Amino acid sequence: MAMPSLINTSLFALEKSVRASVVLGLVGAGGIGAELATAMEMFRFDQAATIILLVFLLVLSVEKLSSHARVALLKKRR
């Protein structure tokens, strides 16, 4: 019974880390956000949009993977 929660929590931690790296990078700590900030400062809005889109897709993918894994594990337990 603990496995679905473990998987969900692990994937949520990954998602949270990605979002945190973007925010921290925007304030000067490096990471994905630093690339985004640099692209925006250099008026490379095509690169900035690509970075934002990729982060969004990564978060969405982790959410879908988490949901799918949880449903599969719950069905397997029945």
N, C-alpha and C positions, 0 to 999 in steps of 0.2 A: 504493500500500500504506500510505502514511502517513496518508491521510485518515481512516480509521476511528479510528485512535489519536488524531488531532488532535481530532476531534469528541468522542470519549469523554473526553479530558482537559479540553477546554473545558467540557463539561457537568458534569464532576466538580468543576471549579473553582467553577462557579456554585452547585452544591449545597453545597460546603464553605463558601462565603461566606455563604449563608443560615444555615447552622447556626452559624457563627462570630458572625454578627450577633445571633442569639438569645442566645448565651452571653455575649457582651460587653455586651449590653443588660441582662442580669440582674445584672451586677456594676457597672452604672452608666455605661456608655459610650454609651447611646442606642440607637436602632434598634428592631428588632422586639422584642427582649428587654425594652426599657424599657416598651413598651406592655404586655407580658405581666406584668412586675413590678408595674406600676401597677394593672392589673386585679386581680391577686392581693392587693395591699395594700388595695384598696378592697372586698375580698370580692365582686368581680364575677366569680365563677367561671364564669358563662356566657360572658363575654367571653374569659376566660383559656382555657377549653376550645376556643372558636372559633379563637383564635390558634394554639393548639397543633395543632389539627386542620388548619388551613390550611398551617402550616409542614410538617406531615407529608405532606399531599397535594402540596405543591410539591416536596418532596424525592422522593417516590414518582414524580411525573410526570417529573421530570428523569431519574430512573433508567430509567423505561420509554422515554422519548424517546431516551436514549443507547443503550439496547439495540436499539431498533427501527432507529435510524439506522445503527448498526454492522452489523446483519444485512443491511440493504438495500444498504449499500455493498459488503459482502463478496459478496453475490449478484451485484451489478452487475459486479464485477471478474472473475467466472468466465466 
